[in-house]
Amino acid sequence: MLLPIRSIAVSTGVLCFFAIGIIGSLGGLSPHICCKRAVLGAAVAYIVARTALRVVNAILTQAVIASQIRKMENPGDSGNRRYGTDN
């Protein structure tokens, strides 16, 4: 099953926005600077999460395709070779 890219990426961006904002305000930065850094950090986190999830989905898709191809190549193989039975 593929991972939902948009919802995970948005959640990551929102989490990073608040984390960076809180850290900046605790550090004594002005609200304007905090907001700028939080928005930029959230945008970067969104882009990184979206890219990483696309890579994960591509790997999962390739694994499923390879599994289906192996099943089609060995239609009589029931997978019991490991246990020594030919059922």
C-alpha positions as CSV (number, residue, x, y, z in Angstrom):
1,M,0.0,0.0,0.0
2,L,1.3,3.4,-1.0
3,L,1.8,6.1,1.6
4,P,-0.3,9.3,1.5
5,I,2.3,11.9,0.4
6,R,0.4,15.1,0.9
7,S,-1.0,14.5,4.3
8,I,2.3,13.3,5.8
9,A,4.2,16.1,4.1
10,V,1.8,18.8,5.4
11,S,1.9,17.3,8.9
12,T,5.7,17.4,8.9
13,G,5.7,21.0,7.6
14,V,3.2,22.1,10.3
15,L,5.2,20.4,13.1
16,C,8.4,22.0,11.9
17,F,6.7,25.4,11.7
18,F,5.7,25.3,15.3
19,A,8.9,23.7,16.6
20,I,11.1,26.3,14.9
21,G,8.7,29.1,16.0
22,I,8.8,28.0,19.6
23,I,12.6,27.5,19.6
24,G,13.1,30.9,18.1
25,S,10.8,32.7,20.6
26,L,12.5,30.9,23.5
27,G,15.8,32.0,22.1
28,G,14.8,35.7,22.3
29,L,14.4,36.4,18.6
30,S,11.9,39.0,17.4
31,P,8.5,37.7,16.2
32,H,9.2,38.8,12.6
33,I,12.4,36.8,12.4
34,C,10.8,33.8,14.2
35,C,8.0,33.8,11.7
36,K,10.3,34.1,8.7
37,R,12.5,31.2,9.9
38,A,9.5,29.1,10.8
39,V,7.9,29.5,7.4
40,L,11.2,28.8,5.6
41,G,11.8,25.8,7.8
42,A,8.3,24.5,7.2
43,A,8.6,24.8,3.5
44,V,11.9,23.0,3.4
45,A,10.5,20.2,5.7
46,Y,7.5,19.9,3.4
47,I,9.7,19.6,0.2
48,V,12.0,17.1,1.9
49,A,9.2,15.0,3.3
50,R,7.4,15.0,-0.1
51,T,10.5,13.9,-1.9
52,A,11.4,11.2,0.6
53,L,7.8,9.8,0.5
54,R,7.9,9.7,-3.3
55,V,11.1,7.7,-3.2
56,V,9.6,5.3,-0.6
57,N,6.5,4.9,-2.7
58,A,8.6,4.2,-5.8
59,I,10.6,1.5,-3.9
60,L,7.4,-0.1,-2.6
61,T,5.8,-0.1,-6.1
62,Q,8.9,-1.7,-7.6
63,A,8.9,-4.4,-4.8
64,V,5.3,-5.2,-5.4
65,I,5.9,-5.4,-9.2
66,A,8.9,-7.7,-8.7
67,S,6.9,-9.9,-6.4
68,Q,4.1,-10.2,-8.9
69,I,6.5,-11.0,-11.7
70,R,8.1,-13.8,-9.6
71,K,4.6,-15.2,-8.9
72,M,3.8,-15.2,-12.6
73,E,7.1,-16.9,-13.5
74,N,6.6,-19.8,-11.0
75,P,2.8,-20.5,-11.1
76,G,3.2,-24.1,-9.7
77,D,5.5,-23.1,-6.8
78,S,3.5,-23.1,-3.6
79,G,6.4,-21.8,-1.5
80,N,6.8,-25.0,0.5
81,R,10.4,-25.7,-0.6
82,R,11.7,-24.3,2.6
83,Y,9.9,-27.0,4.6
84,G,10.7,-29.9,2.3
85,T,7.2,-30.7,1.2
86,D,5.8,-30.7,-2.3
87,N,2.1,-29.9,-1.5
